[in-house]
């Protein structure tokens, strides 16, 4: 909670020219671009729920919970006092309060239970969560994303999907059958392979029917207190997907051993771990030997949240910068009215709204998977957007931090936490090179996906001269030999810029769309740092639109 009536008249000076705390702000209602995207992408019926979620996340209580959850990181409890093995992680009550807020609001369930616009509403929640406390978003995202993978095994889906879409939070460490709701994690990478999951050595030994016992390790297993995990192990048929619950069917603890918790740059409220399976009981999910194909369904959905979360992290940082600049003066003017600062803030706002528009456009395609063109668009546009938006986040957060001056560099404020968090989504579910190679594979497997993406971006042709030149230059990628592993990143960047512009054309005012195209697609006026753009943009209108209401 905010400090009650702190003293401002001190013995040596009066405390003045300081912004009020950025709290008790409805993060949804204060974000014009997000509200308009939700409406235009078919999720307007969820606006009331999103408003309630934004109000709760922006409340002084939850701002304080975010601080406490990061200052009191999770602790591993391997054994009890008598030597019994526990493999439990203890969290501060603030963490549980944040988890309860998100899951009870429908973070992991709304995409699967809503009649319309569920994935857009979910992506908006992931976006908003990044402005509250992004660490708890990891287990909630994995719980949401597990559904399509579980659907590959009907009997497992019938047992687990109702639990993870219950729209509730039950933190008790007891068998999932005895809880009112459950959470789901994933564990894929191993020390020797990392992103090369086909190099995994964890072995699955068949027991009976679809039951197995797993032996091996996983180098990264986030949120190890989830109730079950989708994981990969090797059978005689090859890499296979399994569900590993924390409890065996007989009510005993599964041999899921937490070896240690990771000491991470950011994401400190969330527990990330190294684990070992010691003949852990598991159920097969999907076809044996087709584990990568099965779990990629989960990966695609978590990548959506990487995009939305990075867009939300950018927005949170820029909102903090706008708030600070609107309330602090220098040289007889508010910072927000200083021309140099105005250009920085406007440039950041353009980047942030483009990220939000692209994230919601991707989410819209998830809601329309029954449309072949939309499904093809989703399969290629998702890794392109994941590559680009996640990579833009650290630069945006840094520049927003600098807008605060030294005040942005001290731990009492939110900017250090936002900055430490900013590289995560670019690494999670595939770092840059992995994503670039996935884009190549998507193009090779499904040529229709490129046609769907091209149709999307060419629909914006004729609206801006710089965009038209950029679209014409994209034809160069069709030349023999132009696209390969060495050029895949450049291709992703070119396509992401075009997709961002197309998304803005569909949802944003002309001054935002034109500002983005002029600032990002004109080679003569491009800048290498935010605020150095020389292209024509309506900085005043862009800032006014972006300012938290």
N, C-alpha and C positions, 0 to 999 in steps of 0.2 A: 504494500500500500504506500501511497505518497507520504512523505514526511509532513507532519501536521504543523503548519505555521512556523516554518524555520525563520530565524532572525535575519533580517536584511540590513538593519542599522547596527553596524559593528563599531568598535572603538576607534578603528583607524580609517574606516571607509564605509560607504553604503554599497550594498550589492545591487547593481543595476545593469541594464543592457544585457540581460541573460534571457534566453527563451524559456517559456514555461515547459514543463515536462510534456513529451509527446505521448499522452496516455488518456484513457477515456475517450478515445477516438474510434468511431466505427470504421474499420479498415475497408469494408466493402462500400459503404456509402461515401467515403472520402475519396474513392477511386473512380472517377468518371469513365475512364477508358475500360476498366474491368466491367463496370455495370453495363455499358453499352455493348460490349462483346458478348456478355452472358445473354442479353436480350436478343441480339441479332443472330446468335448461334443456337437459338432454339431452346434456351434454358431459362427463359423469363419467368416461368412458373415457379422456379426455385429461388427467386429473388428475396422473398421474405425470409426463407431459411438462411440464405447466404448473408443477409443483413444481420440476422441474429448472431450468426457465427462471427462475422466481422466485428460486431459490437463486443462480444465476449473476448475475442482475441486481443482487441485493442484496449480492454479495460485495464485500469491500474492494477487490479488483482492479478491478471494474467501476465502483464508486463513484469510484475515482481516474481511471479512463478517462473518465467523464462530466465530471469537472472539467477534465481535460487537453484534451478535445475542445472545450470551450467557451472555455478560455483560449488555445487555439491555433487560431483560426478558419481556414477554408479560404482559399486564395490563388489568384488567377487568374494563369495563365501563358499569355499571348496568343501569344508568339513564342519561338522558340529563339534562341540566340546568333547564328545566321546570318541571321535574318530570316524563317525559314519559319513559317507560321501554324500554331499548335498548338490554341488554344482548349481548354485543359485546366485543371482545378482540382486543386490539391494539398491533401491532407488530412493531418492528424496521424495517426500510427499508432493512436492511441486511437480515432479515428473508425472506422477499418477494423475494429478489434477488436469494436466495438459492432455494426457492420453484420454482421460474420461471425456473431456470437452470435445475432442476431435471425433472419437469413435461414436459417441452418443449423438453427435450432430449428423452423422452419416458419412464421414470421410471414406470409410472402406466399403460402405454398402449402397450409397445412393446410385452409383453407376449401374448396379445390378437390380435394384428394386424400383427405380423411377420408371414411369411409363414413357417419358420423353426427356431428352436433354440430360440424361444422367451422367454421362462422361464429361460433358462441359461443366456441369455443376460440381462434379468431383474435382476436375482440374482447377476450378475456381477456388475450391477449398484448399487444394495443395498450394496454390498461389498465395492465398491468404495466410496459410500456416507458416509459410516462409517469412512472413512479416511478424509472426508471433514468436514461435520457437520451432525452427526447422528440424531439430534433432529428433523430436518425437514423430516427425513425418515419416521417417524411415520404416518403423514397424507398421505404421498405418498404411503406407503405400504398398508394402509387401503383402499385407493382408488383402487389400483391394486387388492387387495384380495376380494373386494366386488363383482366382476363380477360373479363368479360361484354361489353365493347365490342369486343374483338378477335373474339369469337365471331360478330359480325355479318359477318365476312369470312373464310370458311372456310380459304382458302389462306394468309392471313396468320396466322390462329389456329394452323394446323398447324405453322407455322414458329416462332412466338414463344411460344405458351402453354407448351410443354414447357420452354423456357428459363427462363421467369419463375416456374414452379412446381417447379423442380428441387430446392428446399430446400438451396441452397448459395449461397456468395458468392464471386465472382471479381472482384477490384478492377482487374484489368489493363485498360488502354485499348487494346483490339484488337477486330477484328470479332467480333460476337456468335457467329457460327458457330464460332469457334475457342475459345470459352470454355465452362466447365462450367456456368455459370448466367448469367442476365442480369437487369437491373433495368429498370423502365419508368417514365417520367415523363409529365407532361402540360403543355401550354402553350396557354392559351386567350386570356387577356386582353391587350388592346392599350391604348396610351396614351389614345386618343381615346374608347374605349368602356368600359373597365373591365368591370363585370359585364354590360354590354349587349353581349354577344358578337355579336349580329346587326349591330353597327356595325363589325365587323372589316374591315380593308382588305387583309390578306394575300391574295395572288393565287396560285392554282394553275393552272399551264399544263399541259395534257395532253401526254404524250409518246407513250405506246403502251400499249394494254390498260389496266391499272389503275395505271400509273405516271405520276407527275406531277413537276413541278418547282415549288417554292414560293419566292415572293419577298415579303418583308415583315418585320415585327417582332413580338415578344411582350414585353410589359412585365414579366410575372412568369413565370419558368420556374425552379421549384425543382429542386434536385438535377441540375444540367446534365451531370453525368458519368454519368447513366443511359445505358443502351445504345440506347434508342429512346424516342420521345415521341409520344403521341397529341396532335394539334394540329388547329386549325380554320383553313381557308382558303376563299376564295371562288372558285367556278367559275361558269360561265354558268348553272348550275342553282341556285346559291345556296351557302350555307355548308355545307361538306362536311368530314368528319372524315378525317384522314390519319395514317399512321404515318411518322414521320421518324426513321430510324436515324442514329447518329453516324457510321457508315461506309457508303459506297456499295457496291453489289454487286460492283464491280470491285476492291474492297479499298482504295480511296482514301478520304481523309477527306471527309465530306459538308460542304457549305457551311453549317454550323451555327456561327454566329459569336457567341461570348460577348462582349458589349460591356462589361459590368461586373458585379460582384457587389454585391448590396444590403447596405448597412450597416443592420442591423435591430435593433429593440428587444430581441428575444430570438431563440430558435431559432438561436443563433450557431454551433453545431456543423455545421449544415446550410448548404449553399451555395444561395442564391437569386439569380437572375440576370436580366438583360435580354439578349435575344438577337435576332439578325437572321438571316433566311434569305436567302441570295443564290443563287437557283436551286437550292435544296436538293432532293435526290432524295427522293421520298415515294411511298408506296403508299396508295391509297384504302381506307378502312375503312367499310363500310356503304354505303348508297345515296347517290348524288350528290344534293346539295341537302338532305340530311337529317342533316347533321352534328351539330346540336344534339341531336336525338333519339338519335343513336348514342352520343355522348360522355356523355349524361346517365346512362347505365348506370354509367359509371365514377364520375360525381359522386355518385350515390346510395350507392355502396359507400364512397367516401371520407368521406361524411358519417357513416356508421356509425362510422368510426374517429375522427372529430371528437368524437362523443358519448362513445365509450369512452375516448379519450385525455383528454378533459376530466374525466370521472369519475375516471380514474386519477391525473390531476394533482391533483385535489382530495384523493383518498385519500392520495397521497404527502405532501402538505402537512400534512394532519391527523395522519397517522402521526408525522411529525416533531414536531408540537406535543404529541401525547400522550407521545411518548418523552421530550421535554424536561421536560414537566410531571411525569412520573412519577419523574424522577431529580433534580429540583432543589427545594430547600426555601426557604421564606420565612416568617418569623414562626413558627418552630417546627413548620411543617407542610409536607408535600410540596405543590407547587403543584396537583397533580391532586386533592388532598383539600380545597382551599380552595373554599368554596361558589361564589364569584363565577367562579373559573376553571372549576369543574366545569360550570356552566351554559353557559359559552362552548363548552367542548369537547363537551358533549352535543349542543348545537345544531348545531355543525359536523358531528358524527358523523351526525346525522339527515340533514342535507343530502347528505352524502357517500354514505351507504348508499342513499338514494333515487335518486341519480344512477347508482350502480352497478346497482341493480335495473332501472332503466329502460333502461340501455344493454344489459344482457344480455337483457332482454325484446325489444328491437328486433333484436338479433343472432339470437335464436331465430326470429323471423319470417323472416329471411333464409335460415335453414336449412329453412324449410317453404314455400318459394315455390311448390311444386306444389299447395298448398292455396289455393283462390281467396280465402277469407276472410283467411288469413294474408298473402297477397300484397297484398290491398287494405289491410289494416292497416299493412303495411310502408310502402306508398307515402305514406300520410298521417302516420303516427306518426314516421317518420324525420325529416322536416323540423321537426315540432313539437318533438321531443326535441333535435334539433340546435340549434334556436333557444334553448331553455330551459337545457339543461345547460351549453352552452358559455358562456352569459352569466352563469351562477352561479359559474363557476370563479374569476374574479379576486377576487370578494369573499371567497370561502372561503380562497383562498391568502393574501390580505392579513391576514385575521383570525388565521389560523394563524401567520403571520409575527409578528404582534403578541404572540402567546402566548410567544414567545421573548424579548421585550423587545429591548434593543439588540443582543443576540447574533444575532437574526434578520436584522439589517440590515447585517451585514458579509459581505464576499464570500467569506470562507473557508468559510462554510457553504452549504448548498444552497438556502436560502430565497430569496435574490435571484434566482437562476436560475429557480426555479419561478415566482416572481412575474412576471418578464419574459416567461416563456413563456405565462402564463395567458390573455392576450387573443387568442392566435393562432387557436385553433379557432373562435372566434366570427366571425372574418374569413374564414378559409379556406373555400372552397366556398360562399361567399355570406354576407355580413354580415347583420345583423338584418333590415333592410328587404327585402333580396332573399329571404331565407328566408320572411318573412311573406307576400310576394307569391307565392312558390312554393306556400305552403299554400293560398292562394286558388285558384290554378290547379289544384292537385290536387283540391280540392273541386268545381270546375266541371267538370273532365274526368271525374272518377270519383266520382260521388255515393256509390257503394257503400263507398268508403274511410271515409267518415264513419260509416256504419252499423257497419262493422267496429270502429272505434275506440270508438264508443258502446257496443257490445256488451261490449267489453273492460272498460270502466270501470263499467258498470252491474252487472257480475257481482260487484263489491265492495259493492254497495248493502246497507244493513242492518248493516254491520260497525262503523260509527262515525257518530255523529249529525252531526258537522261535515262529514264527507264526504258524507252524504246531502243536507245543505243545499246543498253545493257542486254536487252532481250535479243537483239540482232547478233551481239557478240557470242551469245550462248550457242549459236549454230556451229561455232568452231569446235565444240566438244564432240560433234558428230563425225569429225574427220578421222580417218583411220589412224590409230596409234595415239590419238590425242588424250584418251582417257586410260590411265594405267595406275599402278600402285603409287608411283611417284607424283602423279598429278591429282590424285583423288581428293586431297585436302582443298586444292584450288577449285576443283569442281564443286565440292560441298559449299564452299564460301560463295561462289557465283550463284548457285541455285538458292541458297538460303537468303541472300540479299533480294533476289527476285521474288521469292515466296513471301518475304516480309513485306515488300512493297505491295504485292497483290493482296495480302491480308489487310493491310492498312487501307487500301482502296475500297475494300468491302465494308469496313467498319468505322474508319476515322474521318474527321473533317478534312476537307481539301488542304487546309494549311498544314496539317500534320503529314498527310500523304506527300504533298509536294515538298515539304521541308525535309522529309526523310530521303526522298529521291534526289533532291538537290545536294544534300549534305553527304550522302553515301555513294551515289552513282555517277557523279560528275568528276571525272579524273582530274580536271584542272582545279577543282576546289575541295578535294578530299583533304582531310587532316589526319594526322597520326596521334593526336591527343584531343580529348574532349575539350570543347570551347575554342579550338583554333580554326574551326570551320569558317571559310570565307564565302560560302554559298549563301544565296538569298533565303532566309528563313524568317518567319514571323515569330520572333522570340517571345514577345509579350503575350501573344495569344497561346503559344505552346506552354509557357509557364503557368498562365492562368488556368489552363485546362488541367495541368498536372498537379497543381497545388492541392494538398489535402483540404477537403471542404470542412 
